[in-house]
Amino acid sequence: MLVGTNCAMQEPAIRASLDAGIIYPEQCCPSPAHGYPGALGIAIPEDKAG
């Protein structure tokens, strides 16, 4: 299990977890829009961005 400790490390930690096939239970700020879009290459439209 990999646990992130700060915002700057969320994208690299999520990518590394996926590459290694391990569980990444929750990022530092629990939001699906924090870290995951950048790590997974998902574009969020401006009208949906918070």
Backbone bond lengths (Angstrom), bond angles and torsions (degrees), N, CA, C in turn:
res aa  C-N    CA-C-N  psi(-1)  N-CA   C-N-CA  omega(-1)  CA-C   N-CA-C  phi
1 M - - - 1.442 - - 1.518 107.92 -
2 L 1.318 115.86 137.96 1.454 122.37 178.27 1.517 108.12 -113.82
3 V 1.321 117.73 132.43 1.460 122.25 -179.64 1.513 108.17 -121.32
4 G 1.332 116.80 127.95 1.460 121.37 179.24 1.514 111.09 -89.47
5 T 1.317 115.72 150.26 1.455 119.47 -176.54 1.514 114.23 -118.17
6 N 1.324 118.86 -14.63 1.462 119.04 178.43 1.517 110.41 -149.71
7 C 1.321 115.74 162.20 1.467 121.68 -174.31 1.523 113.10 -60.61
8 A 1.314 117.62 -38.52 1.466 120.62 -176.14 1.522 112.59 -64.58
9 M 1.302 117.88 -23.13 1.467 121.18 -176.54 1.528 114.00 -96.90
10 Q 1.316 118.56 0.41 1.458 120.13 -174.43 1.521 113.18 -65.56
11 E 1.335 118.33 -51.28 1.464 119.83 -179.47 1.527 112.08 -60.48
12 P 1.344 119.00 -49.58 1.467 118.09 178.66 1.531 112.88 -62.22
13 A 1.321 117.22 -36.48 1.466 120.23 -179.17 1.525 111.14 -68.15
14 I 1.315 116.93 -40.94 1.467 120.77 178.77 1.523 109.99 -65.36
15 R 1.343 117.02 -45.49 1.471 120.47 177.95 1.529 111.14 -60.54
16 A 1.328 117.17 -44.71 1.470 121.01 -179.74 1.526 110.86 -63.66
17 S 1.318 116.77 -38.88 1.466 120.57 178.78 1.519 110.94 -63.30
18 L 1.326 116.05 -45.81 1.463 119.55 179.51 1.522 111.26 -64.00
19 D 1.323 116.55 -42.26 1.467 120.76 179.00 1.526 111.74 -61.97
20 A 1.331 116.38 -36.39 1.466 121.21 -177.62 1.527 112.85 -87.40
21 G 1.338 116.86 -11.18 1.454 120.15 -179.11 1.515 113.38 73.51
22 I 1.338 116.41 28.53 1.466 119.77 179.47 1.523 110.57 -107.46
23 I 1.310 116.03 167.65 1.460 122.48 -177.93 1.521 110.29 -84.44
24 Y 1.316 116.13 132.77 1.461 122.44 173.21 1.525 105.38 -117.42
25 P 1.337 118.39 93.33 1.460 121.57 -167.96 1.522 115.92 -68.12
26 E 1.315 118.28 -39.97 1.464 119.72 -177.01 1.516 109.61 -165.41
27 Q 1.310 115.96 135.80 1.453 119.88 177.01 1.528 110.65 -80.24
28 C 1.331 117.12 177.18 1.470 120.89 -174.04 1.527 112.36 -62.69
29 C 1.311 117.52 -36.90 1.467 122.76 177.11 1.529 106.21 -114.49
30 P 1.327 118.46 103.51 1.465 120.68 -171.53 1.530 113.59 -66.89
31 S 1.314 115.74 92.31 1.455 122.91 177.28 1.521 107.76 -150.80
32 P 1.324 117.92 136.82 1.463 119.08 178.27 1.529 112.61 -66.54
33 A 1.330 117.34 -16.23 1.463 121.16 179.66 1.527 112.23 -91.19
34 H 1.319 117.89 0.30 1.468 121.56 -176.99 1.523 109.74 -105.18
35 G 1.310 116.44 103.60 1.457 121.01 177.37 1.515 114.70 95.03
36 Y 1.318 117.60 -45.17 1.460 120.19 -175.26 1.528 114.23 -64.26
37 P 1.341 120.49 -46.19 1.469 118.74 179.75 1.530 112.86 -56.75
38 G 1.314 117.91 -46.11 1.459 120.77 179.77 1.511 112.56 -67.04
39 A 1.318 116.74 -40.35 1.464 121.04 -178.91 1.521 111.87 -68.54
40 L 1.320 116.19 -33.09 1.460 120.46 -176.22 1.522 113.27 -101.21
41 G 1.344 117.43 -0.94 1.459 120.73 179.88 1.516 113.33 71.33
42 I 1.324 116.76 33.06 1.462 121.99 -179.16 1.527 108.89 -96.11
43 A 1.317 116.58 125.82 1.466 121.08 177.79 1.528 109.02 -88.18
44 I 1.323 116.44 133.08 1.460 121.36 175.99 1.525 107.09 -105.22
45 P 1.339 117.72 121.10 1.460 120.02 179.77 1.530 110.73 -60.48
46 E 1.323 116.56 147.80 1.465 120.63 -177.72 1.518 112.27 -56.91
47 D 1.332 117.90 -35.61 1.462 119.75 -178.61 1.530 112.43 -73.05
48 K 1.328 117.45 -11.91 1.467 121.61 178.04 1.524 112.58 -105.80
49 A 1.326 117.13 -12.81 1.469 121.13 -178.72 1.520 109.86 -71.64
50 G 1.324 116.24 143.25 1.459 120.95 -178.13 1.422 110.69 -95.72
